[in-house]
Amino acid sequence: MAPSTQEQSTEVQPLSKFVLYFLQLGTAGFGGPIALAARMERDLVGERYGIQQQDYLEGLALSQLLPGPLAAQLAMYLGFVRSGFMGASLVGVAFIAPSFLMVLIISLLYIRFDGLPWMQAAFHGVGAAVVAIIVRSVTKLAKTTLKKERLLWVIAATLAATTAFTGREAVWLVLVAGLVSVAVYNWPRRSRNLAVVPLIGGLFATPAGRHWEVLGYFVKSSLFVFGSGLAIIPFLHGGVVEVHHWLTEQQFLDAIAVAMITPGPVVITVAFIGYLADGLVGAILAALGVFLPVYLAVILFAPIYRRLSANTVLRSFVKGVTAAATGAIAGAIFVIARQSVTSYLGVIIAAATYGVLWKWKLPEPLVVITAGLIGILIFR
């Protein structure tokens, strides 16, 4: 008997088309982790790709619970839900490879021509536009995850303030937020569920040699940055500029510009930093150091997490961590804006971008490219 028209219309797309979606997202997805996460929800949730709303929410929560860049973790988790180990592997490569290659080309040109003068001009426009995109995205995320629960709003506000003030996420506060949420939502209810203890990789001694030093540093960066690739920017500044002296202040600002003008995960700027620190090998090792722990964490924890997703203690912990991560991302907006919106014209571009996106659903790449061209025309 032939399938009905309705059954045909809801037939799940093959894995190849699922992977192709992430290749396209990695090639033309702008706006940072929250914007990318929002696009995944909009495009993937439903019968067409075999991703349910609960799958997405669980993936988002796990991505905020584990250390590392949020968008890449969420993409790999959805790949795991779709097709297990193979899905996570193919999606990870498809999502990361396009932006890595773009950053590598920019790095080659940057060294060849001793810096790119137009890049800073473009950054003024792109940075301001991206700040507006993130503000809009985090506003929508807060409404979805925090809802009308006062405790979650208090947690988010606390993390927003501390992140904005210190310039980096306080990992211990994220964990405390999860524990507070467990206490509040499960008190005085008794539970025989096992306590939830997040696994955090420890620091390790870096073997001698520049290659190992670069790889070791970026592995540590991945392990101790929670919730969003955005928060890695202030974290990296202290290491690559002040401790290792791999980059100057100007070069680090250029690295931020590269993150803003390229699609895909914001944290891909580590490839640019790695290239300046240790050439082509450094770029590869920096990207490997950040994304390999993410990949391993997803494929190791996803099966366990899915089985324990109904655990009341775990769900309460994740609610607190999600609220904390949302607040930390909001605080990171202040950190990025302080570095990227440095003039009245930048403020005008950011405000105009927010207004345009609020009123019209324009493609984000078009908005970002337009802002970059405006930046070149005005600031060069």
KAGI-V576554 format. One line per field, one symbol per residue. ss: DSSP state (H for helix, E for strand, C for the rest). psi: psi as a letter, one per 30 degrees, with the letter a starting at -180 (. if undefined). burial: I if it has 9 or more other ideal C-beta (glycine too) atoms within 8 Angstrom, else O. Layout:
ss = ???
psi = ???
burial = ???
//
This chain:
ss = CCCCHHHHHCCCCCHHHHHHHHHHHHHHCCCHHHHHHHHHHHHHEECCCCECHHHHHHHHHHHHHCECCHHHHHHHHHHHHHHHHHHHHHHHHHHHHHHHHHHHHHHHHHHHCCCCHHHHHHHHHHHHHHHHHHHHHHHHHHHHHCCCCHHHHHHHHHHHHHHHHHCCCCHHHHHHHHHHHHHHHHCCCCCCCCCCCCCCCCCCCCCCCHHHHHHHHHHHHHHCCECCHHHHHHHHHHHHHHHCCCCCHHHHHHHHHHHHHCCCCHHHHHHHHHHHHHHHHHHHHHHHHHHHHHHHHHHHHHHHHHHHCCCHHHHHHHHHHHHHHHHHHHHHHHHHHHHHCCCHHHHHHHHHHHHHHHHCCCCHHHHHHHHHHHHHHHHC
psi = kklleeeefgkklleeeeeeefeeefegjlgleeeeeeeeeeffkafeggkleeeeeeeeeeefelllkeeeeeeeeeeeeehbeeeeeeeeeeeeeeeeeeeeeeeeeeeeghljefeeeeeeeeeeeeeeeeeeefeeeeeeeebgjeeeeeeeeeeeeeeeefglkjeeeeeeeeeeeeeefgkgkkkglkkkjkjkklklkkllkeeeeeeeefeeeefgjkekfeffeeeeeeefeeefhelleeeeeeeeeeeefkaakeffffeeeeeeegaeeeeeeeeeeefeeeeeeefefeeeeefgffkeeeeeeeeeeeeeeeeeeeefeeeeeffejgleeeeeeeeeeeeeeeekilkeeeeeeeeeeeeeeef.
burial = OOOOOOOOOOOOOOIOOIIIIIIIIIIOIIIIIIIIIIIIIOOIIOOOIIIOOOIIOIIIIIIIIIIIIIIIIIIIIIIIIIIOOOIIIIIIOIIIIIIIOIIIOIIIIIIOOOOIOOIIIIIIIIIIIIIIIIIIIIOIIIOOIIOOOOIIIOIIIIIIIIIIOOOIIIIOIIIOIIIIIIOIIIOOOOOOOOOIOOOOOOOOOOOOOOIIIIIIIIIIIIIIIIIIIIIIIIIIIOIIIOOOOOIOOOIIIIIIIIIIIIIIIIIIIIIIIIIIIIOOOIIIIIIIIIIIIIIOIIIOIIOOIIOOIOIIIIIIIIIIIIIIIIIIIIIIIIIIIOIIIOOOIIIOIIIOIIOIIOOOOOOIIOIIOIIIIIIIOIIO
//
